[in-house]
Amino acid sequence: MTQRIAFELDRDYVELNQLLKLTGLCDSGGQGKQIVASGAVYVDGQQELRKTCKIHAGQVVQIDDVEIHVAGV
């Protein structure tokens, strides 16, 4: 079963590795970069390998069975 996390964006965008840290899916931005580099992260259904990819409101980030739904303010 997929776990859904709602993330409220308080700026124009958040970098992908930081999003993983801010949602508690990893302990640090560096660990977030390693997870992205491993190919385990998908943005809007497409594999994303850019560690600092800009994530905007309305996008969905998926890693394993967790979906992060990014909402704007």
PDB file of N, CA, C and O in Angstrom:
ATOM      1  N   MET A   1       0.836  -1.183   0.000  1.00  0.00           N
ATOM      2  CA  MET A   1       0.000   0.000   0.000  1.00  0.00           C
ATOM      3  C   MET A   1       0.885   1.252   0.000  1.00  0.00           C
ATOM      4  O   MET A   1       1.884   1.320   0.715  1.00  0.00           O
ATOM      5  N   THR A   2       0.509   2.212  -0.792  1.00  0.00           N
ATOM      6  CA  THR A   2       1.298   3.427  -0.942  1.00  0.00           C
ATOM      7  C   THR A   2       1.019   4.400   0.198  1.00  0.00           C
ATOM      8  O   THR A   2      -0.132   4.685   0.527  1.00  0.00           O
ATOM      9  N   GLN A   3       2.095   4.899   0.790  1.00  0.00           N
ATOM     10  CA  GLN A   3       1.979   5.928   1.831  1.00  0.00           C
ATOM     11  C   GLN A   3       2.020   7.286   1.140  1.00  0.00           C
ATOM     12  O   GLN A   3       2.872   7.527   0.285  1.00  0.00           O
ATOM     13  N   ARG A   4       1.100   8.169   1.510  1.00  0.00           N
ATOM     14  CA  ARG A   4       1.048   9.507   0.919  1.00  0.00           C
ATOM     15  C   ARG A   4       1.477  10.541   1.944  1.00  0.00           C
ATOM     16  O   ARG A   4       1.006  10.546   3.082  1.00  0.00           O
ATOM     17  N   ILE A   5       2.379  11.417   1.523  1.00  0.00           N
ATOM     18  CA  ILE A   5       2.835  12.513   2.374  1.00  0.00           C
ATOM     19  C   ILE A   5       2.460  13.814   1.675  1.00  0.00           C
ATOM     20  O   ILE A   5       2.776  14.003   0.500  1.00  0.00           O
ATOM     21  N   ALA A   6       1.796  14.701   2.383  1.00  0.00           N
ATOM     22  CA  ALA A   6       1.488  16.024   1.839  1.00  0.00           C
ATOM     23  C   ALA A   6       2.575  16.979   2.316  1.00  0.00           C
ATOM     24  O   ALA A   6       2.819  17.105   3.516  1.00  0.00           O
ATOM     25  N   PHE A   7       3.222  17.644   1.374  1.00  0.00           N
ATOM     26  CA  PHE A   7       4.282  18.599   1.709  1.00  0.00           C
ATOM     27  C   PHE A   7       3.863  19.980   1.262  1.00  0.00           C
ATOM     28  O   PHE A   7       3.576  20.199   0.085  1.00  0.00           O
ATOM     29  N   GLU A   8       3.827  20.914   2.197  1.00  0.00           N
ATOM     30  CA  GLU A   8       3.416  22.290   1.915  1.00  0.00           C
ATOM     31  C   GLU A   8       4.652  23.108   1.572  1.00  0.00           C
ATOM     32  O   GLU A   8       5.533  23.305   2.410  1.00  0.00           O
ATOM     33  N   LEU A   9       4.709  23.579   0.339  1.00  0.00           N
ATOM     34  CA  LEU A   9       5.845  24.356  -0.144  1.00  0.00           C
ATOM     35  C   LEU A   9       5.699  25.808   0.296  1.00  0.00           C
ATOM     36  O   LEU A   9       4.653  26.416   0.070  1.00  0.00           O
ATOM     37  N   ASP A  10       6.737  26.375   0.924  1.00  0.00           N
ATOM     38  CA  ASP A  10       6.661  27.755   1.414  1.00  0.00           C
ATOM     39  C   ASP A  10       7.509  28.712   0.569  1.00  0.00           C
ATOM     40  O   ASP A  10       7.781  29.838   0.983  1.00  0.00           O
ATOM     41  N   ARG A  11       7.921  28.258  -0.611  1.00  0.00           N
ATOM     42  CA  ARG A  11       8.704  29.077  -1.546  1.00  0.00           C
ATOM     43  C   ARG A  11       8.401  28.608  -2.965  1.00  0.00           C
ATOM     44  O   ARG A  11       7.514  27.776  -3.157  1.00  0.00           O
ATOM     45  N   ASP A  12       9.111  29.117  -3.951  1.00  0.00           N
ATOM     46  CA  ASP A  12       8.825  28.768  -5.347  1.00  0.00           C
ATOM     47  C   ASP A  12       9.089  27.288  -5.646  1.00  0.00           C
ATOM     48  O   ASP A  12       8.338  26.651  -6.385  1.00  0.00           O
ATOM     49  N   TYR A  13      10.156  26.757  -5.067  1.00  0.00           N
ATOM     50  CA  TYR A  13      10.519  25.365  -5.320  1.00  0.00           C
ATOM     51  C   TYR A  13      11.378  24.850  -4.172  1.00  0.00           C
ATOM     52  O   TYR A  13      11.844  25.619  -3.332  1.00  0.00           O
ATOM     53  N   VAL A  14      11.581  23.534  -4.152  1.00  0.00           N
ATOM     54  CA  VAL A  14      12.504  22.907  -3.208  1.00  0.00           C
ATOM     55  C   VAL A  14      13.351  21.924  -4.015  1.00  0.00           C
ATOM     56  O   VAL A  14      12.843  21.264  -4.921  1.00  0.00           O
ATOM     57  N   GLU A  15      14.631  21.828  -3.689  1.00  0.00           N
ATOM     58  CA  GLU A  15      15.495  20.886  -4.385  1.00  0.00           C
ATOM     59  C   GLU A  15      15.137  19.469  -3.937  1.00  0.00           C
ATOM     60  O   GLU A  15      14.799  19.231  -2.778  1.00  0.00           O
ATOM     61  N   LEU A  16      15.221  18.544  -4.882  1.00  0.00           N
ATOM     62  CA  LEU A  16      14.771  17.174  -4.643  1.00  0.00           C
ATOM     63  C   LEU A  16      15.446  16.542  -3.433  1.00  0.00           C
ATOM     64  O   LEU A  16      14.770  15.950  -2.591  1.00  0.00           O
ATOM     65  N   ASN A  17      16.769  16.657  -3.331  1.00  0.00           N
ATOM     66  CA  ASN A  17      17.458  16.034  -2.187  1.00  0.00           C
ATOM     67  C   ASN A  17      17.006  16.649  -0.866  1.00  0.00           C
ATOM     68  O   ASN A  17      16.934  15.953   0.147  1.00  0.00           O
ATOM     69  N   GLN A  18      16.700  17.950  -0.867  1.00  0.00           N
ATOM     70  CA  GLN A  18      16.218  18.605   0.357  1.00  0.00           C
ATOM     71  C   GLN A  18      14.795  18.170   0.692  1.00  0.00           C
ATOM     72  O   GLN A  18      14.444  18.045   1.866  1.00  0.00           O
ATOM     73  N   LEU A  19      13.979  17.941  -0.325  1.00  0.00           N
ATOM     74  CA  LEU A  19      12.613  17.468  -0.089  1.00  0.00           C
ATOM     75  C   LEU A  19      12.631  16.127   0.644  1.00  0.00           C
ATOM     76  O   LEU A  19      11.848  15.911   1.569  1.00  0.00           O
ATOM     77  N   LEU A  20      13.518  15.234   0.233  1.00  0.00           N
ATOM     78  CA  LEU A  20      13.614  13.928   0.896  1.00  0.00           C
ATOM     79  C   LEU A  20      14.000  14.101   2.358  1.00  0.00           C
ATOM     80  O   LEU A  20      13.505  13.378   3.222  1.00  0.00           O
ATOM     81  N   LYS A  21      14.885  15.062   2.639  1.00  0.00           N
ATOM     82  CA  LYS A  21      15.288  15.330   4.022  1.00  0.00           C
ATOM     83  C   LYS A  21      14.135  15.960   4.809  1.00  0.00           C
ATOM     84  O   LYS A  21      13.848  15.549   5.933  1.00  0.00           O
ATOM     85  N   LEU A  22      13.478  16.955   4.216  1.00  0.00           N
ATOM     86  CA  LEU A  22      12.414  17.673   4.922  1.00  0.00           C
ATOM     87  C   LEU A  22      11.204  16.796   5.231  1.00  0.00           C
ATOM     88  O   LEU A  22      10.481  17.055   6.194  1.00  0.00           O
ATOM     89  N   THR A  23      10.979  15.766   4.429  1.00  0.00           N
ATOM     90  CA  THR A  23       9.851  14.862   4.673  1.00  0.00           C
ATOM     91  C   THR A  23      10.241  13.687   5.564  1.00  0.00           C
ATOM     92  O   THR A  23       9.411  12.827   5.859  1.00  0.00           O
ATOM     93  N   GLY A  24      11.503  13.650   5.994  1.00  0.00           N
ATOM     94  CA  GLY A  24      11.944  12.605   6.919  1.00  0.00           C
ATOM     95  C   GLY A  24      12.289  11.281   6.257  1.00  0.00           C
ATOM     96  O   GLY A  24      12.437  10.270   6.944  1.00  0.00           O
ATOM     97  N   LEU A  25      12.421  11.269   4.929  1.00  0.00           N
ATOM     98  CA  LEU A  25      12.752  10.019   4.241  1.00  0.00           C
ATOM     99  C   LEU A  25      14.246   9.724   4.267  1.00  0.00           C
ATOM    100  O   LEU A  25      14.672   8.618   3.933  1.00  0.00           O
ATOM    101  N   CYS A  26      15.043  10.719   4.666  1.00  0.00           N
ATOM    102  CA  CYS A  26      16.468  10.498   4.875  1.00  0.00           C
ATOM    103  C   CYS A  26      16.939  11.497   5.934  1.00  0.00           C
ATOM    104  O   CYS A  26      16.220  12.434   6.281  1.00  0.00           O
ATOM    105  N   ASP A  27      18.146  11.283   6.436  1.00  0.00           N
ATOM    106  CA  ASP A  27      18.640  12.091   7.556  1.00  0.00           C
ATOM    107  C   ASP A  27      19.357  13.367   7.139  1.00  0.00           C
ATOM    108  O   ASP A  27      19.478  14.300   7.932  1.00  0.00           O
ATOM    109  N   SER A  28      19.838  13.414   5.879  1.00  0.00           N
ATOM    110  CA  SER A  28      20.616  14.579   5.458  1.00  0.00           C
ATOM    111  C   SER A  28      20.450  14.818   3.967  1.00  0.00           C
ATOM    112  O   SER A  28      19.999  13.945   3.225  1.00  0.00           O
ATOM    113  N   GLY A  29      20.823  16.019   3.545  1.00  0.00           N
ATOM    114  CA  GLY A  29      20.801  16.319   2.122  1.00  0.00           C
ATOM    115  C   GLY A  29      21.757  15.426   1.352  1.00  0.00           C
ATOM    116  O   GLY A  29      21.471  15.036   0.219  1.00  0.00           O
ATOM    117  N   GLY A  30      22.890  15.100   1.959  1.00  0.00           N
ATOM    118  CA  GLY A  30      23.863  14.212   1.317  1.00  0.00           C
ATOM    119  C   GLY A  30      23.291  12.818   1.100  1.00  0.00           C
ATOM    120  O   GLY A  30      23.501  12.212   0.049  1.00  0.00           O
ATOM    121  N   GLN A  31      22.578  12.318   2.081  1.00  0.00           N
ATOM    122  CA  GLN A  31      21.937  11.011   1.940  1.00  0.00           C
ATOM    123  C   GLN A  31      20.846  11.090   0.874  1.00  0.00           C
ATOM    124  O   GLN A  31      20.640  10.143   0.115  1.00  0.00           O
ATOM    125  N   GLY A  32      20.150  12.224   0.823  1.00  0.00           N
ATOM    126  CA  GLY A  32      19.132  12.429  -0.211  1.00  0.00           C
ATOM    127  C   GLY A  32      19.743  12.364  -1.599  1.00  0.00           C
ATOM    128  O   GLY A  32      19.155  11.783  -2.511  1.00  0.00           O
ATOM    129  N   LYS A  33      20.926  12.959  -1.766  1.00  0.00           N
ATOM    130  CA  LYS A  33      21.620  12.931  -3.056  1.00  0.00           C
ATOM    131  C   LYS A  33      21.961  11.500  -3.458  1.00  0.00           C
ATOM    132  O   LYS A  33      21.833  11.133  -4.626  1.00  0.00           O
ATOM    133  N   GLN A  34      22.395  10.690  -2.491  1.00  0.00           N
ATOM    134  CA  GLN A  34      22.728   9.291  -2.774  1.00  0.00           C
ATOM    135  C   GLN A  34      21.493   8.512  -3.215  1.00  0.00           C
ATOM    136  O   GLN A  34      21.570   7.688  -4.126  1.00  0.00           O
ATOM    137  N   ILE A  35      20.351   8.771  -2.571  1.00  0.00           N
ATOM    138  CA  ILE A  35      19.111   8.078  -2.928  1.00  0.00           C
ATOM    139  C   ILE A  35      18.706   8.444  -4.349  1.00  0.00           C
ATOM    140  O   ILE A  35      18.323   7.574  -5.131  1.00  0.00           O
ATOM    141  N   VAL A  36      18.790   9.736  -4.689  1.00  0.00           N
ATOM    142  CA  VAL A  36      18.437  10.181  -6.039  1.00  0.00           C
ATOM    143  C   VAL A  36      19.381   9.540  -7.059  1.00  0.00           C
ATOM    144  O   VAL A  36      18.937   9.050  -8.098  1.00  0.00           O
ATOM    145  N   ALA A  37      20.685   9.546  -6.761  1.00  0.00           N
ATOM    146  CA  ALA A  37      21.681   8.993  -7.683  1.00  0.00           C
ATOM    147  C   ALA A  37      21.477   7.496  -7.908  1.00  0.00           C
ATOM    148  O   ALA A  37      21.869   6.971  -8.950  1.00  0.00           O
ATOM    149  N   SER A  38      20.874   6.810  -6.952  1.00  0.00           N
ATOM    150  CA  SER A  38      20.658   5.361  -7.070  1.00  0.00           C
ATOM    151  C   SER A  38      19.555   5.021  -8.077  1.00  0.00           C
ATOM    152  O   SER A  38      19.407   3.865  -8.472  1.00  0.00           O
ATOM    153  N   GLY A  39      18.777   6.040  -8.494  1.00  0.00           N
ATOM    154  CA  GLY A  39      17.710   5.799  -9.462  1.00  0.00           C
ATOM    155  C   GLY A  39      16.387   5.404  -8.839  1.00  0.00           C
ATOM    156  O   GLY A  39      15.480   4.956  -9.541  1.00  0.00           O
ATOM    157  N   ALA A  40      16.265   5.564  -7.525  1.00  0.00           N
ATOM    158  CA  ALA A  40      15.059   5.117  -6.821  1.00  0.00           C
ATOM    159  C   ALA A  40      13.946   6.158  -6.795  1.00  0.00           C
ATOM    160  O   ALA A  40      12.842   5.869  -6.334  1.00  0.00           O
ATOM    161  N   VAL A  41      14.225   7.382  -7.291  1.00  0.00           N
ATOM    162  CA  VAL A  41      13.266   8.477  -7.150  1.00  0.00           C
ATOM    163  C   VAL A  41      12.620   8.809  -8.494  1.00  0.00           C
ATOM    164  O   VAL A  41      13.297   8.903  -9.518  1.00  0.00           O
ATOM    165  N   TYR A  42      11.303   8.983  -8.469  1.00  0.00           N
ATOM    166  CA  TYR A  42      10.543   9.337  -9.661  1.00  0.00           C
ATOM    167  C   TYR A  42       9.780  10.630  -9.392  1.00  0.00           C
ATOM    168  O   TYR A  42       9.214  10.819  -8.316  1.00  0.00           O
ATOM    169  N   VAL A  43       9.774  11.516 -10.386  1.00  0.00           N
ATOM    170  CA  VAL A  43       9.034  12.768 -10.305  1.00  0.00           C
ATOM    171  C   VAL A  43       7.993  12.753 -11.412  1.00  0.00           C
ATOM    172  O   VAL A  43       8.333  12.655 -12.591  1.00  0.00           O
ATOM    173  N   ASP A  44       6.730  12.849 -11.033  1.00  0.00           N
ATOM    174  CA  ASP A  44       5.626  12.794 -11.998  1.00  0.00           C
ATOM    175  C   ASP A  44       5.741  11.570 -12.909  1.00  0.00           C
ATOM    176  O   ASP A  44       5.469  11.650 -14.107  1.00  0.00           O
ATOM    177  N   GLY A  45       6.147  10.436 -12.330  1.00  0.00           N
ATOM    178  CA  GLY A  45       6.201   9.174 -13.067  1.00  0.00           C
ATOM    179  C   GLY A  45       7.468   8.939 -13.869  1.00  0.00           C
ATOM    180  O   GLY A  45       7.625   7.872 -14.462  1.00  0.00           O
ATOM    181  N   GLN A  46       8.377   9.909 -13.902  1.00  0.00           N
ATOM    182  CA  GLN A  46       9.628   9.764 -14.653  1.00  0.00           C
ATOM    183  C   GLN A  46      10.806   9.658 -13.682  1.00  0.00           C
ATOM    184  O   GLN A  46      10.886  10.399 -12.702  1.00  0.00           O
ATOM    185  N   GLN A  47      11.717   8.727 -13.968  1.00  0.00           N
ATOM    186  CA  GLN A  47      12.893   8.594 -13.111  1.00  0.00           C
ATOM    187  C   GLN A  47      13.687   9.899 -13.130  1.00  0.00           C
ATOM    188  O   GLN A  47      13.906  10.489 -14.188  1.00  0.00           O
ATOM    189  N   GLU A  48      14.110  10.335 -11.960  1.00  0.00           N
ATOM    190  CA  GLU A  48      14.852  11.601 -11.843  1.00  0.00           C
ATOM    191  C   GLU A  48      16.211  11.328 -11.223  1.00  0.00           C
ATOM    192  O   GLU A  48      16.298  10.813 -10.109  1.00  0.00           O
ATOM    193  N   LEU A  49      17.272  11.671 -11.945  1.00  0.00           N
ATOM    194  CA  LEU A  49      18.630  11.439 -11.459  1.00  0.00           C
ATOM    195  C   LEU A  49      19.344  12.734 -11.081  1.00  0.00           C
ATOM    196  O   LEU A  49      20.464  12.693 -10.571  1.00  0.00           O
ATOM    197  N   ARG A  50      18.711  13.882 -11.325  1.00  0.00           N
ATOM    198  CA  ARG A  50      19.321  15.168 -10.955  1.00  0.00           C
ATOM    199  C   ARG A  50      19.045  15.415  -9.478  1.00  0.00           C
ATOM    200  O   ARG A  50      17.897  15.584  -9.068  1.00  0.00           O
ATOM    201  N   LYS A  51      20.105  15.435  -8.691  1.00  0.00           N
ATOM    202  CA  LYS A  51      19.967  15.520  -7.231  1.00  0.00           C
ATOM    203  C   LYS A  51      19.317  16.814  -6.769  1.00  0.00           C
ATOM    204  O   LYS A  51      18.594  16.827  -5.773  1.00  0.00           O
ATOM    205  N   THR A  52      19.574  17.908  -7.491  1.00  0.00           N
ATOM    206  CA  THR A  52      19.032  19.199  -7.074  1.00  0.00           C
ATOM    207  C   THR A  52      17.931  19.671  -8.027  1.00  0.00           C
ATOM    208  O   THR A  52      17.722  20.872  -8.202  1.00  0.00           O
ATOM    209  N   CYS A  53      17.239  18.724  -8.633  1.00  0.00           N
ATOM    210  CA  CYS A  53      16.099  19.039  -9.497  1.00  0.00           C
ATOM    211  C   CYS A  53      15.115  19.896  -8.706  1.00  0.00           C
ATOM    212  O   CYS A  53      14.842  19.618  -7.539  1.00  0.00           O
ATOM    213  N   LYS A  54      14.583  20.942  -9.347  1.00  0.00           N
ATOM    214  CA  LYS A  54      13.642  21.846  -8.668  1.00  0.00           C
ATOM    215  C   LYS A  54      12.239  21.246  -8.692  1.00  0.00           C
ATOM    216  O   LYS A  54      11.675  20.980  -9.753  1.00  0.00           O
ATOM    217  N   ILE A  55      11.694  21.039  -7.500  1.00  0.00           N
ATOM    218  CA  ILE A  55      10.354  20.479  -7.360  1.00  0.00           C
ATOM    219  C   ILE A  55       9.396  21.624  -7.035  1.00  0.00           C
ATOM    220  O   ILE A  55       9.612  22.383  -6.091  1.00  0.00           O
ATOM    221  N   HIS A  56       8.333  21.734  -7.835  1.00  0.00           N
ATOM    222  CA  HIS A  56       7.367  22.823  -7.693  1.00  0.00           C
ATOM    223  C   HIS A  56       6.023  22.283  -7.190  1.00  0.00           C
ATOM    224  O   HIS A  56       5.780  21.077  -7.203  1.00  0.00           O
ATOM    225  N   ALA A  57       5.168  23.193  -6.751  1.00  0.00           N
ATOM    226  CA  ALA A  57       3.820  22.825  -6.311  1.00  0.00           C
ATOM    227  C   ALA A  57       3.102  22.091  -7.437  1.00  0.00           C
ATOM    228  O   ALA A  57       3.218  22.458  -8.606  1.00  0.00           O
ATOM    229  N   GLY A  58       2.360  21.051  -7.070  1.00  0.00           N
ATOM    230  CA  GLY A  58       1.604  20.270  -8.038  1.00  0.00           C
ATOM    231  C   GLY A  58       2.321  19.023  -8.499  1.00  0.00           C
ATOM    232  O   GLY A  58       1.720  18.176  -9.161  1.00  0.00           O
ATOM    233  N   GLN A  59       3.596  18.888  -8.165  1.00  0.00           N
ATOM    234  CA  GLN A  59       4.337  17.709  -8.585  1.00  0.00           C
ATOM    235  C   GLN A  59       4.215  16.594  -7.544  1.00  0.00           C
ATOM    236  O   GLN A  59       3.944  16.839  -6.368  1.00  0.00           O
ATOM    237  N   VAL A  60       4.424  15.359  -8.018  1.00  0.00           N
ATOM    238  CA  VAL A  60       4.389  14.185  -7.148  1.00  0.00           C
ATOM    239  C   VAL A  60       5.738  13.489  -7.247  1.00  0.00           C
ATOM    240  O   VAL A  60       6.207  13.167  -8.339  1.00  0.00           O
ATOM    241  N   VAL A  61       6.355  13.262  -6.091  1.00  0.00           N
ATOM    242  CA  VAL A  61       7.642  12.573  -6.018  1.00  0.00           C
ATOM    243  C   VAL A  61       7.391  11.207  -5.402  1.00  0.00           C
ATOM    244  O   VAL A  61       6.721  11.095  -4.375  1.00  0.00           O
ATOM    245  N   GLN A  62       7.932  10.163  -6.031  1.00  0.00           N
ATOM    246  CA  GLN A  62       7.732   8.813  -5.508  1.00  0.00           C
ATOM    247  C   GLN A  62       9.071   8.139  -5.267  1.00  0.00           C
ATOM    248  O   GLN A  62       9.982   8.199  -6.094  1.00  0.00           O
ATOM    249  N   ILE A  63       9.165   7.497  -4.110  1.00  0.00           N
ATOM    250  CA  ILE A  63      10.330   6.682  -3.776  1.00  0.00           C
ATOM    251  C   ILE A  63       9.806   5.434  -3.086  1.00  0.00           C
ATOM    252  O   ILE A  63       9.135   5.509  -2.056  1.00  0.00           O
ATOM    253  N   ASP A  64      10.121   4.295  -3.668  1.00  0.00           N
ATOM    254  CA  ASP A  64       9.575   3.012  -3.197  1.00  0.00           C
ATOM    255  C   ASP A  64       8.057   3.102  -3.129  1.00  0.00           C
ATOM    256  O   ASP A  64       7.416   3.386  -4.140  1.00  0.00           O
ATOM    257  N   ASP A  65       7.464   2.865  -1.948  1.00  0.00           N
ATOM    258  CA  ASP A  65       6.007   2.895  -1.839  1.00  0.00           C
ATOM    259  C   ASP A  65       5.520   4.161  -1.139  1.00  0.00           C
ATOM    260  O   ASP A  65       4.465   4.158  -0.506  1.00  0.00           O
ATOM    261  N   VAL A  66       6.296   5.249  -1.255  1.00  0.00           N
ATOM    262  CA  VAL A  66       5.925   6.525  -0.659  1.00  0.00           C
ATOM    263  C   VAL A  66       5.741   7.565  -1.759  1.00  0.00           C
ATOM    264  O   VAL A  66       6.596   7.721  -2.631  1.00  0.00           O
ATOM    265  N   GLU A  67       4.620   8.272  -1.709  1.00  0.00           N
ATOM    266  CA  GLU A  67       4.356   9.376  -2.633  1.00  0.00           C
ATOM    267  C   GLU A  67       4.338  10.671  -1.851  1.00  0.00           C
ATOM    268  O   GLU A  67       3.660  10.778  -0.829  1.00  0.00           O
ATOM    269  N   ILE A  68       5.088  11.663  -2.333  1.00  0.00           N
ATOM    270  CA  ILE A  68       5.082  12.998  -1.725  1.00  0.00           C
ATOM    271  C   ILE A  68       4.304  13.907  -2.669  1.00  0.00           C
ATOM    272  O   ILE A  68       4.710  14.111  -3.814  1.00  0.00           O
ATOM    273  N   HIS A  69       3.205  14.445  -2.200  1.00  0.00           N
ATOM    274  CA  HIS A  69       2.384  15.365  -2.983  1.00  0.00           C
ATOM    275  C   HIS A  69       2.748  16.779  -2.548  1.00  0.00           C
ATOM    276  O   HIS A  69       2.519  17.159  -1.399  1.00  0.00           O
ATOM    277  N   VAL A  70       3.311  17.551  -3.460  1.00  0.00           N
ATOM    278  CA  VAL A  70       3.787  18.890  -3.144  1.00  0.00           C
ATOM    279  C   VAL A  70       2.695  19.908  -3.437  1.00  0.00           C
ATOM    280  O   VAL A  70       2.201  19.990  -4.561  1.00  0.00           O
ATOM    281  N   ALA A  71       2.321  20.681  -2.426  1.00  0.00           N
ATOM    282  CA  ALA A  71       1.291  21.706  -2.568  1.00  0.00           C
ATOM    283  C   ALA A  71       1.896  23.072  -2.315  1.00  0.00           C
ATOM    284  O   ALA A  71       2.842  23.206  -1.540  1.00  0.00           O
ATOM    285  N   GLY A  72       1.353  24.082  -2.965  1.00  0.00           N
ATOM    286  CA  GLY A  72       1.828  25.435  -2.780  1.00  0.00           C
ATOM    287  C   GLY A  72       1.071  26.157  -1.677  1.00  0.00           C
ATOM    288  O   GLY A  72       0.055  25.673  -1.180  1.00  0.00           O
ATOM    289  N   VAL A  73       1.582  27.317  -1.307  1.00  0.00           N
ATOM    290  CA  VAL A  73       0.924  28.114  -0.263  1.00  0.00           C
ATOM    291  C   VAL A  73      -0.076  29.066  -0.895  1.00  0.00           C
ATOM    292  O   VAL A  73      -0.737  29.826  -0.187  1.00  0.00           O
TER     293      VAL A  73
END
